[in-house]
Amino acid sequence: MKNLLILAILLIVFQSCTKTKQDYLKENRFDLNSASFNFPQDNFKILGFGGYHGSAKTEEVELLLLEDLLNAKTIKYYLPETDFSIAHYFNKFLKTGDTLLLKDLVINSGIRVKQERTIQMYNKWKALKKINDSFDEKDRLIVVGVDYQINYKYASRHILELVSNTDQSLPYIQDIQNMVDIDTTSYARGDLSFAYHKLKALIDDYESNKALYTNKISDVKVFEHIITNFKTTVGNSTPEREQVMYDNYLALSKFYDFKNNPQFLRMGFSHICKSREGAEGYPYFFTRLVENEIYKTDDVISVMAYFTDSEVVWDELYNENGDYKGFTTEAGFGIGDYEKEYFRGIQNLKQTKLSDKTLFRLNATNTLYADHNPDLIDVIMTDEKSNTEAVKGQSTVDFIDYAVLISNSEASTPIYEMK
């Protein structure tokens, strides 16, 4: 009997020592298409979802995650890859259903990442409105933007909402009103645009004559937050985006009490990595939240999307007059599953997927992804320099907590193709 017990213990030890990553993934996988899907964790401060841009099913996956987390009443705020004022108007769309507004928001928000300026993004927001409307108002998602101002169109409109000038006693506000009413100006970021000079004149006057404005501004804190973000666009240099996002997040946390109201953030791949690539690597947004001890590492959840047998939209094409004429797609480079550019360890996801949208939990207590091997982080490239040396010795769970494998996804379609 004693020998049998010893043998059983040895067998258990042997099995645990020989468990492969595919074995682990099979025990920690979820079909996002399943009606019974529930996200495995509900105790976090912020959850980020992201990946490479430009593939259609990414929006479907995001909606599935959002709907589940809303049903569970786990999240309160939605932080898309956009600025504060554009986010304000996305909230207006969620309330009004104004699809002309929505199309213009997708176009302007997509200036930042053109692969997100798509019909699929437009349809995602329409679907999100339908989901949001199914909840009581107190449980509905609220959109907040922490990114830097990419252009001035919606910042200008937002300011006009905040400042009452019915008696036309504020000439710089009236100038912005006239600019918005005509709506033929360039709102491009930087001091070459007409809107830049109108906004700068207003801000200079406000800071010199606050007493003239204070009683006419409905929310001074919001007004001054817009001003602070405008100042990051002064000059022709691009602001340090991650620092602006981090600063905005801390500032807006005072408005929205982020520490007690969990958020869902949608960003690209690097922004939601929780660690630097090597000791000298650059600290992206989630890394800053962790390193500066805004949150504990376990309170920040990163869900990264990966593609196989998929395509992404790549470029919008324009003629010599600047008119849109078409687009290009990629099915190799830009996917992360291509012989010349692929993620280390993606084969394990492909071998264990349940459907075209499979979620894998990588941070379970018995994880095999804390083994100082950077699976799903190390991008192996044959023709260009990769990050292999930088991430050597780091573990997958230093960076991310979940992986979603998206299969057979078509490229997204630019919104300019919308009929």
Buried (B, 14 or more C-beta within 10 A) or exposed (E): EEEEEEEEEEEEEEEEEEEEBBBBBBEBBBBBBEEEBEBBBEEBBBBBBBBBBBBBBBBBBBBBBBBBBBBEEBBBBBBBBBBBBBBBBBBBBBEEEEEEBBBBBBBBBBBBBBBBBBBBBBBBBEBBBEBBEEEEEEEBBBBBBBBBBBBBBBBBBBBBBBBBBEEEEBEBBBBBBEBBEEEEBBBBBBEEBBBBEBBBBBBEBBEEEEEEBEEBBEEEEBBBBBBBBBEBBEEEEEBEBBBBBBBBBBBBBEEBEBEEEBBBBBBBBBBBBBBBBBEEBEBBBBBBBBEEEBBEBEBBBBBBBBBBEBBBBBEBEEEEEEEEEEBEBBBEBBBBBBEEBBBBBBBBBBEBBBBBBBBBBBBBEEBBBEEEBBBBBBBBBEEEEBBBEBBEEBBBBBBBBBBBBBBEBBBBBBBBEEE
